[in-house]
């Protein structure tokens, strides 16, 4: 199976700083990864995804890095804003593995003014 | 991406009763999933709702406890049966269009409290 874990349960950053949230996965067959943001009282919201044939992908203020060698991915948020405060989950997917997403434990990002 | 309407958004139920949660999608989707998120924790997949056939349950989840219906490609229900306080969680519907687009969209969830 697949297990996906995050290194830190809580991350506090100053407004304007960059945030880095890390995630490790166990199954080398995982070939697609998604980062989600979940605000209090809401469902997870898609942020950015990356396929295993890539090692970097950029979005608006966010970048995901994938290191397949060590089975690690990270989410970088540039110029963190108060609205970025939420729990962030990484999720892994195996093509042909039942189309199921396996979620990590989550990191609470707190942005301090 | 698909827009999902999930209801009720929250409920407080007596132990021993059942609650049915509805998930309506604004477009046809191939895959629908039900997740549980216990307080302060991550999401755990309960089952995949299959259109026209029985749902596929993950280890630790059984049909008698969490019966699922999926009568068409835009709608599904999850029932939490014979509830106990341990069932207090957020229940989330998720959909995927399938194919090369693996994007998974989530509903806003149903916050269930069993007393």
Contacts between the chains, C-beta under 8 A, distances in Angstrom:
chain1	res1	chain2	res2	distance
A	32	B	102	5.4
A	34	B	102	7.8
A	34	B	103	7.9
A	34	B	104	6.9
A	36	B	106	7.8
A	41	B	108	7.9
A	41	B	111	7.7
A	42	B	108	5.6
A	42	B	109	7.3
A	43	B	4	7.9
A	43	B	6	7.8
A	43	B	92	5.5
A	43	B	106	3.7
A	43	B	107	5.4
A	43	B	108	4.7
A	43	B	109	4.9
A	44	B	43	7.1
A	44	B	92	7.6
A	44	B	106	4.8
A	45	B	106	7.5
A	46	B	1	7.2
A	46	B	103	6.3
A	46	B	104	7.3
A	46	B	105	6.8
A	49	B	102	7.4
A	49	B	103	7.2
A	89	B	42	6.3
A	89	B	43	7.1
A	91	B	104	7.8
A	93	B	102	6.0
A	98	B	48	7.2
A	98	B	56	7.6
A	99	B	31	5.5
A	99	B	48	7.5
A	99	B	96	6.6
A	99	B	98	7.1
A	99	B	102	7.7
A	100	B	33	7.5
A	100	B	45	5.8
A	100	B	48	7.2
A	100	B	58	8.0
A	101	B	33	7.9
A	101	B	45	7.4
A	101	B	94	7.8
A	101	B	104	5.8
A	102	B	45	7.7
A	103	B	42	4.6
A	103	B	43	4.5
A	103	B	44	7.6
A	104	B	42	6.3
A	105	B	41	7.4
A	105	B	42	5.0
A	106	B	41	7.6
A	106	B	42	5.2
